[in-house]
């Protein structure tokens, strides 16, 4: 993913609220499933780290791998993820067309 697409997605994510919360249970299969389902229906999802704040970068990278998504960025204790779905909910400007289209 190039920087222009990443910047576009970061801008789109600004008004989003976190949908998935990582609490004291950490990143377990329930969190992975919740993020996977959220990405399927929304494509762009924020995850808030309410616990394990010192490990958020490592855990966010792990979540991206397990959900086959892209980690767009981490701001404070919130990580933003993107994964294209069959419905192509995110509409990119023509100059940023996604690979394979």
N, C-alpha and C positions, 0 to 999 in steps of 0.2 A: 504494500500500500504506500503510495507516494505522499509527500507532505501536504499537497493541496487537498487531497481526499481526506487526510487526517484532520486538517484544519477545518474543512467543511463539516465533518462529523462532530468535531468539538463544538463548533458554533451551534449546530442543531441540538446538541445535548445540553446546552446551557439552561434551557427552560424545563428540562426533565427532572422529575423527582426520582430518587432511588427506589427501585422496585424490590431488590433483593438485599437482605441484611445479613452480614456475617457477624454472629454473636459469639458468646462464650463457647459454643459447641464447635466453632471453627469451620473450616471448609470440609464438610462431610458430603456423602452422596445426596442428601436432601437439598443442600445448597447448589450443588452441580445441576441437579434435576430442575430446581426452580429457575436457575439462570438459563438453562437450555430451553425450557418452555417459554420464558420471557423473551429470549432472542428469537424464537420461532414466531412469536406473535407480534413483536415490536421491532426487531432488527437492531435497534440502538437502545442499550440498557445501562443504567447506573446501578452499581453495587456499593452499599455503604458498609464500611468496616467499623462496627461498634466495639469490637474486641480484636485482639491480635493486630493492633495498629502498627506495632514495630515490624511486623512481617507482611504488611499489606502488599508490597511490591512482589515478593515471592509468591504469595497466595494468589494475587491477581494474575500473574503469569501462569500459575498452575491452573486456575479457572479457565483461562483462555485456551490452553492446550486441551483440557478435558471437555470443553464445549465446542472445540474447533472454531473459535471466534478470534477476532483481533482485539487486543488491548489497545484502545485508542489513547488513553492517558489516565493519570492519577492526579487528582487535585485534592489536597487535604487528605481526608479519609474516604474519598469516593473515587472508585475506578469506573471507567466507561468502556463498554464492550460493544463491538459491532459484528454481526454475522448476517450475510444476505440470506433472504428466505425465498421460497418459490414465488411468493406474491410480489416481490420487489417493491416493498413499501417505501423505501428511500428513493427519492428522485434526484439524481445527480445532474448538474449542468452538463451540457453536451461536451464541453472541453474536458470534463473529468470522467468520461465514460469508463465503467468498470471493465476489468479484464474479461474477455470471453464474450462481450456483447458486440 
